[in-house]
Amino acid sequence: MDKEMLVQLKCPFCKRRILDASKSIKSSIQPASQYSRSDYYAKCWNCGRIIGISKIG
Ligand SMILES: [Zn+2]
């Protein structure tokens, strides 16, 4: 896998890397809340908070 093809998505709370996404996909990462809908949810392995990830393009 070519690292140049990936963009790191980071936890909005502690800035640790949550996952890598393809550069061809635009993603938005934000704290998960009942007021904003996200496509994916991930739990940060570092701080344990839930992060919402949306594919926006
Ligand atoms: Zn975190």
N, CA, C, O and the ligand as a Tripos MOL2 file, in Angstrom:
@<TRIPOS>MOLECULE
protein
  229   227    58     0     0
PROTEIN
NO_CHARGES

@<TRIPOS>ATOM
      1 N           0.8490   -1.2070    0.0000 N.3       1 MET1
      2 CA          0.0000    0.0000    0.0000 C.3       1 MET1
      3 C           0.8740    1.2420    0.0000 C.2       1 MET1
      4 O           1.7630    1.3800    0.8400 O.2       1 MET1
      5 N           0.6270    2.1360   -0.9280 N.am      2 ASP2
      6 CA          1.3920    3.3650   -1.0340 C.3       2 ASP2
      7 C           0.8750    4.4040   -0.0420 C.2       2 ASP2
      8 O          -0.2820    4.8180   -0.1240 O.2       2 ASP2
      9 N           1.7120    4.8200    0.8810 N.am      3 LYS3
     10 CA          1.3190    5.7880    1.9100 C.3       3 LYS3
     11 C           0.8580    7.1150    1.3050 C.2       3 LYS3
     12 O           0.0630    7.8380    1.9040 O.2       3 LYS3
     13 N           1.3610    7.4190    0.1280 N.am      4 GLU4
     14 CA          0.9900    8.6790   -0.5230 C.3       4 GLU4
     15 C          -0.4840    8.7200   -0.9020 C.2       4 GLU4
     16 O          -1.0440    9.7910   -1.1360 O.2       4 GLU4
     17 N          -1.1030    7.5550   -0.9590 N.am      5 MET5
     18 CA         -2.5000    7.4720   -1.3500 C.3       5 MET5
     19 C          -3.4450    7.6660   -0.1670 C.2       5 MET5
     20 O          -4.6640    7.7250   -0.3270 O.2       5 MET5
     21 N          -2.8570    7.7610    1.0180 N.am      6 LEU6
     22 CA         -3.6830    7.7850    2.2210 C.3       6 LEU6
     23 C          -3.6270    9.1290    2.9290 C.2       6 LEU6
     24 O          -2.6170    9.8310    2.8960 O.2       6 LEU6
     25 N          -4.7270    9.4640    3.5630 N.am      7 VAL7
     26 CA         -4.7540   10.6310    4.4240 C.3       7 VAL7
     27 C          -5.1750   10.1550    5.8170 C.2       7 VAL7
     28 O          -6.0870    9.3400    5.9560 O.2       7 VAL7
     29 N          -4.5040   10.6700    6.8350 N.am      8 GLN8
     30 CA         -4.8070   10.2370    8.1960 C.3       8 GLN8
     31 C          -5.9760   11.0230    8.7690 C.2       8 GLN8
     32 O          -6.0130   12.2510    8.6940 O.2       8 GLN8
     33 N          -6.9230   10.3030    9.3370 N.am      9 LEU9
     34 CA         -8.0210   10.9450   10.0590 C.3       9 LEU9
     35 C          -7.6860   10.8740   11.5430 C.2       9 LEU9
     36 O          -7.3890    9.8060   12.0780 O.2       9 LEU9
     37 N          -7.7400   12.0160   12.1890 N.am     10 LYS10
     38 CA         -7.3020   12.0830   13.5820 C.3      10 LYS10
     39 C          -8.4560   12.3680   14.5300 C.2      10 LYS10
     40 O          -9.4330   13.0210   14.1650 O.2      10 LYS10
     41 N          -8.3280   11.8750   15.7320 N.am     11 CYS11
     42 CA         -9.3050   12.1260   16.7790 C.3      11 CYS11
     43 C          -9.3950   13.6240   17.0460 C.2      11 CYS11
     44 O          -8.3700   14.2650   17.2780 O.2      11 CYS11
     45 N         -10.6160   14.2070   17.0200 N.am     12 PRO12
     46 CA        -10.7440   15.6390   17.2770 C.3      12 PRO12
     47 C         -10.4400   16.0120   18.7330 C.2      12 PRO12
     48 O         -10.2350   17.1860   19.0440 O.2      12 PRO12
     49 N         -10.4120   15.0280   19.6090 N.am     13 PHE13
     50 CA        -10.1500   15.3120   21.0240 C.3      13 PHE13
     51 C          -8.6650   15.2420   21.3450 C.2      13 PHE13
     52 O          -8.1050   16.1710   21.9260 O.2      13 PHE13
     53 N          -8.0380   14.1580   20.9730 N.am     14 CYS14
     54 CA         -6.6560   13.9530   21.4020 C.3      14 CYS14
     55 C          -5.6610   13.9280   20.2410 C.2      14 CYS14
     56 O          -4.4560   13.7950   20.4530 O.2      14 CYS14
     57 N          -6.1800   14.0580   18.9970 N.am     15 LYS15
     58 CA         -5.3340   14.1680   17.8000 C.3      15 LYS15
     59 C          -4.5650   12.8920   17.4610 C.2      15 LYS15
     60 O          -3.6330   12.9180   16.6560 O.2      15 LYS15
     61 N          -4.9570   11.7830   18.0730 N.am     16 ARG16
     62 CA         -4.3450   10.5220   17.6730 C.3      16 ARG16
     63 C          -4.9810   10.0420   16.3710 C.2      16 ARG16
     64 O          -6.1290   10.3660   16.0670 O.2      16 ARG16
     65 N          -4.2210    9.2730   15.6180 N.am     17 ARG17
     66 CA         -4.7300    8.7530   14.3670 C.3      17 ARG17
     67 C          -5.7910    7.6870   14.6290 C.2      17 ARG17
     68 O          -5.5560    6.7390   15.3780 O.2      17 ARG17
     69 N          -6.9540    7.8490   14.0090 N.am     18 ILE18
     70 CA         -8.0260    6.8710   14.1540 C.3      18 ILE18
     71 C          -7.9540    5.8550   13.0240 C.2      18 ILE18
     72 O          -7.9890    4.6460   13.2500 O.2      18 ILE18
     73 N          -7.8530    6.3670   11.8100 N.am     19 LEU19
     74 CA         -7.7450    5.4740   10.6690 C.3      19 LEU19
     75 C          -7.1830    6.2420    9.4890 C.2      19 LEU19
     76 O          -7.0430    7.4650    9.5190 O.2      19 LEU19
     77 N          -6.8680    5.4940    8.4580 N.am     20 ASP20
     78 CA         -6.4060    6.1000    7.2180 C.3      20 ASP20
     79 C          -7.5230    6.0060    6.1950 C.2      20 ASP20
     80 O          -8.2410    5.0090    6.1260 O.2      20 ASP20
     81 N          -7.6580    7.0560    5.4070 N.am     21 ALA21
     82 CA         -8.6610    7.0500    4.3460 C.3      21 ALA21
     83 C          -7.9660    7.2930    3.0180 C.2      21 ALA21
     84 O          -6.8810    7.8710    2.9590 O.2      21 ALA21
     85 N          -8.6050    6.8470    1.9750 N.am     22 SER22
     86 CA         -8.0840    7.0990    0.6380 C.3      22 SER22
     87 C          -8.1360    8.5960    0.3480 C.2      22 SER22
     88 O          -9.0900    9.2750    0.7270 O.2      22 SER22
     89 N          -7.1180    9.0980   -0.3180 N.am     23 LYS23
     90 CA         -7.0820   10.5150   -0.6720 C.3      23 LYS23
     91 C          -8.1590   10.8810   -1.6800 C.2      23 LYS23
     92 O          -8.4960   12.0540   -1.8370 O.2      23 LYS23
     93 N          -8.6940    9.8850   -2.3570 N.am     24 SER24
     94 CA         -9.7200   10.1680   -3.3590 C.3      24 SER24
     95 C         -11.0870   10.3860   -2.7200 C.2      24 SER24
     96 O         -12.0470   10.7530   -3.3970 O.2      24 SER24
     97 N         -11.1650   10.1580   -1.4110 N.am     25 ILE25
     98 CA        -12.4310   10.3400   -0.7020 C.3      25 ILE25
     99 C         -12.2830   11.5150    0.2570 C.2      25 ILE25
    100 O         -11.3020   11.6210    0.9930 O.2      25 ILE25
    101 N         -13.2660   12.3820    0.2310 N.am     26 LYS26
    102 CA        -13.2640   13.5040    1.1780 C.3      26 LYS26
    103 C         -14.0390   13.0820    2.4170 C.2      26 LYS26
    104 O         -15.1940   12.6660    2.3270 O.2      26 LYS26
    105 N         -13.4010   13.1900    3.5620 N.am     27 SER27
    106 CA        -14.0470   12.7920    4.8040 C.3      27 SER27
    107 C         -14.0900   13.9590    5.7740 C.2      27 SER27
    108 O         -13.2270   14.8370    5.7640 O.2      27 SER27
    109 N         -15.1050   13.9430    6.6000 N.am     28 SER28
    110 CA        -15.1790   14.9230    7.6760 C.3      28 SER28
    111 C         -15.2230   14.1570    8.9780 C.2      28 SER28
    112 O         -15.9810   13.1960    9.1080 O.2      28 SER28
    113 N         -14.4320   14.5620    9.9300 N.am     29 ILE29
    114 CA        -14.3530   13.8680   11.2090 C.3      29 ILE29
    115 C         -14.7100   14.8480   12.3080 C.2      29 ILE29
    116 O         -14.1910   15.9630   12.3510 O.2      29 ILE29
    117 N         -15.5910   14.4320   13.1900 N.am     30 GLN30
    118 CA        -16.0970   15.3470   14.2140 C.3      30 GLN30
    119 C         -16.5170   14.5430   15.4350 C.2      30 GLN30
    120 O         -16.7250   13.3330   15.3460 O.2      30 GLN30
    121 N         -16.6410   15.2130   16.5710 N.am     31 PRO31
    122 CA        -17.1490   14.5010   17.7480 C.3      31 PRO31
    123 C         -18.5610   14.0000   17.4730 C.2      31 PRO31
    124 O         -19.3900   14.7550   16.9650 O.2      31 PRO31
    125 N         -18.8480   12.7640   17.7940 N.am     32 ALA32
    126 CA        -20.1790   12.2220   17.5660 C.3      32 ALA32
    127 C         -21.1690   12.8860   18.5120 C.2      32 ALA32
    128 O         -20.8840   13.0600   19.6970 O.2      32 ALA32
    129 N         -22.3280   13.2560   17.9870 N.am     33 SER33
    130 CA        -23.3680   13.8010   18.8420 C.3      33 SER33
    131 C         -24.7220   13.4390   18.2660 C.2      33 SER33
    132 O         -24.8450   13.0560   17.1030 O.2      33 SER33
    133 N         -25.7330   13.5670   19.1070 N.am     34 GLN34
    134 CA        -27.0780   13.2310   18.6480 C.3      34 GLN34
    135 C         -27.5880   14.2600   17.6360 C.2      34 GLN34
    136 O         -28.5970   14.0270   16.9710 O.2      34 GLN34
    137 N         -26.9000   15.3890   17.5160 N.am     35 TYR35
    138 CA        -27.3680   16.4560   16.6390 C.3      35 TYR35
    139 C         -26.7490   16.4060   15.2530 C.2      35 TYR35
    140 O         -27.2400   17.0550   14.3300 O.2      35 TYR35
    141 N         -25.6850   15.6480   15.0990 N.am     36 SER36
    142 CA        -25.0800   15.5740   13.7830 C.3      36 SER36
    143 C         -24.9790   14.1120   13.3610 C.2      36 SER36
    144 O         -24.4720   13.2700   14.1020 O.2      36 SER36
    145 N         -25.4610   13.8340   12.1850 N.am     37 ARG37
    146 CA        -25.4570   12.4690   11.6950 C.3      37 ARG37
    147 C         -24.1410   12.1880   10.9830 C.2      37 ARG37
    148 O         -23.6490   13.0210   10.2220 O.2      37 ARG37
    149 N         -23.5870   11.0390   11.2280 N.am     38 SER38
    150 CA        -22.3570   10.6560   10.5660 C.3      38 SER38
    151 C         -22.5670    9.3260    9.8590 C.2      38 SER38
    152 O         -23.4950    8.5800   10.1700 O.2      38 SER38
    153 N         -21.6980    9.0450    8.9120 N.am     39 ASP39
    154 CA        -21.7890    7.7880    8.1730 C.3      39 ASP39
    155 C         -21.1740    6.6270    8.9600 C.2      39 ASP39
    156 O         -21.6590    5.4970    8.9220 O.2      39 ASP39
    157 N         -20.1010    6.9430    9.6660 N.am     40 TYR40
    158 CA        -19.3950    5.9110   10.4280 C.3      40 TYR40
    159 C         -19.1200    6.4370   11.8290 C.2      40 TYR40
    160 O         -19.0110    7.6430   12.0500 O.2      40 TYR40
    161 N         -19.0110    5.5190   12.7540 N.am     41 TYR41
    162 CA        -18.6370    5.8920   14.1140 C.3      41 TYR41
    163 C         -17.4690    5.0230   14.5390 C.2      41 TYR41
    164 O         -17.4470    3.8160   14.2980 O.2      41 TYR41
    165 N         -16.5090    5.6570   15.1720 N.am     42 ALA42
    166 CA        -15.3520    4.9110   15.6380 C.3      42 ALA42
    167 C         -15.0520    5.3460   17.0580 C.2      42 ALA42
    168 O         -15.2630    6.5010   17.4280 O.2      42 ALA42
    169 N         -14.5630    4.4190   17.8370 N.am     43 LYS43
    170 CA        -14.1590    4.7460   19.1920 C.3      43 LYS43
    171 C         -12.6530    4.9480   19.1910 C.2      43 LYS43
    172 O         -11.8980    4.0980   18.7190 O.2      43 LYS43
    173 N         -12.2330    6.0800   19.7220 N.am     44 CYS44
    174 CA        -10.8080    6.3650   19.7820 C.3      44 CYS44
    175 C         -10.1290    5.4000   20.7530 C.2      44 CYS44
    176 O         -10.5550    5.2610   21.9000 O.2      44 CYS44
    177 N          -9.0890    4.7470   20.2930 N.am     45 TRP45
    178 CA         -8.3990    3.7780   21.1510 C.3      45 TRP45
    179 C          -7.6360    4.4890   22.2530 C.2      45 TRP45
    180 O          -7.3130    3.8900   23.2790 O.2      45 TRP45
    181 N          -7.3490    5.7590   22.0430 N.am     46 ASN46
    182 CA         -6.5370    6.4920   23.0120 C.3      46 ASN46
    183 C          -7.3820    7.1250   24.1210 C.2      46 ASN46
    184 O          -7.1100    6.9190   25.3040 O.2      46 ASN46
    185 N          -8.4120    7.9020   23.7370 N.am     47 CYS47
    186 CA         -9.1960    8.6140   24.7580 C.3      47 CYS47
    187 C         -10.5590    7.9760   24.9910 C.2      47 CYS47
    188 O         -11.2620    8.3510   25.9300 O.2      47 CYS47
    189 N         -10.9480    7.0070   24.1440 N.am     48 GLY48
    190 CA        -12.1730    6.2560   24.3720 C.3      48 GLY48
    191 C         -13.4480    6.9720   23.9610 C.2      48 GLY48
    192 O         -14.5450    6.4670   24.2000 O.2      48 GLY48
    193 N         -13.3190    8.1530   23.3400 N.am     49 ARG49
    194 CA        -14.5160    8.8730   22.9320 C.3      49 ARG49
    195 C         -14.9780    8.4290   21.5410 C.2      49 ARG49
    196 O         -14.2050    7.8960   20.7460 O.2      49 ARG49
    197 N         -16.2520    8.6660   21.2820 N.am     50 ILE50
    198 CA        -16.8290    8.2450   20.0080 C.3      50 ILE50
    199 C         -16.7250    9.3850   18.9950 C.2      50 ILE50
    200 O         -17.0800   10.5300   19.2760 O.2      50 ILE50
    201 N         -16.2450    9.0450   17.8500 N.am     51 ILE51
    202 CA        -16.0090   10.0300   16.7990 C.3      51 ILE51
    203 C         -16.8810    9.6730   15.6040 C.2      51 ILE51
    204 O         -16.9680    8.5110   15.2060 O.2      51 ILE51
    205 N         -17.5220   10.6810   15.0440 N.am     52 GLY52
    206 CA        -18.3330   10.4860   13.8450 C.3      52 GLY52
    207 C         -17.5480   10.8400   12.6060 C.2      52 GLY52
    208 O         -16.8700   11.8650   12.5490 O.2      52 GLY52
    209 N         -17.6500    9.9710   11.6090 N.am     53 ILE53
    210 CA        -16.9440   10.2020   10.3550 C.3      53 ILE53
    211 C         -17.9580   10.2100    9.2230 C.2      53 ILE53
    212 O         -18.7680    9.2920    9.1010 O.2      53 ILE53
    213 N         -17.9130   11.2330    8.4080 N.am     54 SER54
    214 CA        -18.8290   11.3180    7.2840 C.3      54 SER54
    215 C         -18.0410   11.3740    5.9850 C.2      54 SER54
    216 O         -17.0040   12.0310    5.8870 O.2      54 SER54
    217 N         -18.5560   10.6780    5.0080 N.am     55 LYS55
    218 CA        -17.9870   10.7320    3.6610 C.3      55 LYS55
    219 C         -18.7150   11.8690    2.9540 C.2      55 LYS55
    220 O         -19.9340   11.8270    2.7850 O.2      55 LYS55
    221 N         -17.9610   12.8860    2.5420 N.am     56 ILE56
    222 CA        -18.5990   14.0600    1.9440 C.3      56 ILE56
    223 C         -18.2790   14.2140    0.4630 C.2      56 ILE56
    224 O         -18.7000   15.1870   -0.1630 O.2      56 ILE56
    225 N         -17.5580   13.2910   -0.0890 N.am     57 GLY57
    226 CA        -17.2740   13.3950   -1.5080 C.3      57 GLY57
    227 C         -16.4890   12.1950   -2.0080 C.2      57 GLY57
    228 O         -16.1630   12.1210   -3.1920 O.2      57 GLY57
    229 ZN         -9.0090   10.4490   21.0820 Zn       58 ZN58
@<TRIPOS>BOND
     1     1     2 1
     2     2     3 1
     3     3     4 2
     4     3     5 am
     5     5     6 1
     6     6     7 1
     7     7     8 2
     8     7     9 am
     9     9    10 1
    10    10    11 1
    11    11    12 2
    12    11    13 am
    13    13    14 1
    14    14    15 1
    15    15    16 2
    16    15    17 am
    17    17    18 1
    18    18    19 1
    19    19    20 2
    20    19    21 am
    21    21    22 1
    22    22    23 1
    23    23    24 2
    24    23    25 am
    25    25    26 1
    26    26    27 1
    27    27    28 2
    28    27    29 am
    29    29    30 1
    30    30    31 1
    31    31    32 2
    32    31    33 am
    33    33    34 1
    34    34    35 1
    35    35    36 2
    36    35    37 am
    37    37    38 1
    38    38    39 1
    39    39    40 2
    40    39    41 am
    41    41    42 1
    42    42    43 1
    43    43    44 2
    44    43    45 am
    45    45    46 1
    46    46    47 1
    47    47    48 2
    48    47    49 am
    49    49    50 1
    50    50    51 1
    51    51    52 2
    52    51    53 am
    53    53    54 1
    54    54    55 1
    55    55    56 2
    56    55    57 am
    57    57    58 1
    58    58    59 1
    59    59    60 2
    60    59    61 am
    61    61    62 1
    62    62    63 1
    63    63    64 2
    64    63    65 am
    65    65    66 1
    66    66    67 1
    67    67    68 2
    68    67    69 am
    69    69    70 1
    70    70    71 1
    71    71    72 2
    72    71    73 am
    73    73    74 1
    74    74    75 1
    75    75    76 2
    76    75    77 am
    77    77    78 1
    78    78    79 1
    79    79    80 2
    80    79    81 am
    81    81    82 1
    82    82    83 1
    83    83    84 2
    84    83    85 am
    85    85    86 1
    86    86    87 1
    87    87    88 2
    88    87    89 am
    89    89    90 1
    90    90    91 1
    91    91    92 2
    92    91    93 am
    93    93    94 1
    94    94    95 1
    95    95    96 2
    96    95    97 am
    97    97    98 1
    98    98    99 1
    99    99   100 2
   100    99   101 am
   101   101   102 1
   102   102   103 1
   103   103   104 2
   104   103   105 am
   105   105   106 1
   106   106   107 1
   107   107   108 2
   108   107   109 am
   109   109   110 1
   110   110   111 1
   111   111   112 2
   112   111   113 am
   113   113   114 1
   114   114   115 1
   115   115   116 2
   116   115   117 am
   117   117   118 1
   118   118   119 1
   119   119   120 2
   120   119   121 am
   121   121   122 1
   122   122   123 1
   123   123   124 2
   124   123   125 am
   125   125   126 1
   126   126   127 1
   127   127   128 2
   128   127   129 am
   129   129   130 1
   130   130   131 1
   131   131   132 2
   132   131   133 am
   133   133   134 1
   134   134   135 1
   135   135   136 2
   136   135   137 am
   137   137   138 1
   138   138   139 1
   139   139   140 2
   140   139   141 am
   141   141   142 1
   142   142   143 1
   143   143   144 2
   144   143   145 am
   145   145   146 1
   146   146   147 1
   147   147   148 2
   148   147   149 am
   149   149   150 1
   150   150   151 1
   151   151   152 2
   152   151   153 am
   153   153   154 1
   154   154   155 1
   155   155   156 2
   156   155   157 am
   157   157   158 1
   158   158   159 1
   159   159   160 2
   160   159   161 am
   161   161   162 1
   162   162   163 1
   163   163   164 2
   164   163   165 am
   165   165   166 1
   166   166   167 1
   167   167   168 2
   168   167   169 am
   169   169   170 1
   170   170   171 1
   171   171   172 2
   172   171   173 am
   173   173   174 1
   174   174   175 1
   175   175   176 2
   176   175   177 am
   177   177   178 1
   178   178   179 1
   179   179   180 2
   180   179   181 am
   181   181   182 1
   182   182   183 1
   183   183   184 2
   184   183   185 am
   185   185   186 1
   186   186   187 1
   187   187   188 2
   188   187   189 am
   189   189   190 1
   190   190   191 1
   191   191   192 2
   192   191   193 am
   193   193   194 1
   194   194   195 1
   195   195   196 2
   196   195   197 am
   197   197   198 1
   198   198   199 1
   199   199   200 2
   200   199   201 am
   201   201   202 1
   202   202   203 1
   203   203   204 2
   204   203   205 am
   205   205   206 1
   206   206   207 1
   207   207   208 2
   208   207   209 am
   209   209   210 1
   210   210   211 1
   211   211   212 2
   212   211   213 am
   213   213   214 1
   214   214   215 1
   215   215   216 2
   216   215   217 am
   217   217   218 1
   218   218   219 1
   219   219   220 2
   220   219   221 am
   221   221   222 1
   222   222   223 1
   223   223   224 2
   224   223   225 am
   225   225   226 1
   226   226   227 1
   227   227   228 2
@<TRIPOS>SUBSTRUCTURE
     1 MET1         2 RESIDUE 1 A MET
     2 ASP2         6 RESIDUE 1 A ASP
     3 LYS3        10 RESIDUE 1 A LYS
     4 GLU4        14 RESIDUE 1 A GLU
     5 MET5        18 RESIDUE 1 A MET
     6 LEU6        22 RESIDUE 1 A LEU
     7 VAL7        26 RESIDUE 1 A VAL
     8 GLN8        30 RESIDUE 1 A GLN
     9 LEU9        34 RESIDUE 1 A LEU
    10 LYS10       38 RESIDUE 1 A LYS
    11 CYS11       42 RESIDUE 1 A CYS
    12 PRO12       46 RESIDUE 1 A PRO
    13 PHE13       50 RESIDUE 1 A PHE
    14 CYS14       54 RESIDUE 1 A CYS
    15 LYS15       58 RESIDUE 1 A LYS
    16 ARG16       62 RESIDUE 1 A ARG
    17 ARG17       66 RESIDUE 1 A ARG
    18 ILE18       70 RESIDUE 1 A ILE
    19 LEU19       74 RESIDUE 1 A LEU
    20 ASP20       78 RESIDUE 1 A ASP
    21 ALA21       82 RESIDUE 1 A ALA
    22 SER22       86 RESIDUE 1 A SER
    23 LYS23       90 RESIDUE 1 A LYS
    24 SER24       94 RESIDUE 1 A SER
    25 ILE25       98 RESIDUE 1 A ILE
    26 LYS26      102 RESIDUE 1 A LYS
    27 SER27      106 RESIDUE 1 A SER
    28 SER28      110 RESIDUE 1 A SER
    29 ILE29      114 RESIDUE 1 A ILE
    30 GLN30      118 RESIDUE 1 A GLN
    31 PRO31      122 RESIDUE 1 A PRO
    32 ALA32      126 RESIDUE 1 A ALA
    33 SER33      130 RESIDUE 1 A SER
    34 GLN34      134 RESIDUE 1 A GLN
    35 TYR35      138 RESIDUE 1 A TYR
    36 SER36      142 RESIDUE 1 A SER
    37 ARG37      146 RESIDUE 1 A ARG
    38 SER38      150 RESIDUE 1 A SER
    39 ASP39      154 RESIDUE 1 A ASP
    40 TYR40      158 RESIDUE 1 A TYR
    41 TYR41      162 RESIDUE 1 A TYR
    42 ALA42      166 RESIDUE 1 A ALA
    43 LYS43      170 RESIDUE 1 A LYS
    44 CYS44      174 RESIDUE 1 A CYS
    45 TRP45      178 RESIDUE 1 A TRP
    46 ASN46      182 RESIDUE 1 A ASN
    47 CYS47      186 RESIDUE 1 A CYS
    48 GLY48      190 RESIDUE 1 A GLY
    49 ARG49      194 RESIDUE 1 A ARG
    50 ILE50      198 RESIDUE 1 A ILE
    51 ILE51      202 RESIDUE 1 A ILE
    52 GLY52      206 RESIDUE 1 A GLY
    53 ILE53      210 RESIDUE 1 A ILE
    54 SER54      214 RESIDUE 1 A SER
    55 LYS55      218 RESIDUE 1 A LYS
    56 ILE56      222 RESIDUE 1 A ILE
    57 GLY57      226 RESIDUE 1 A GLY
    58 ZN58       229 GROUP 0 **** ****
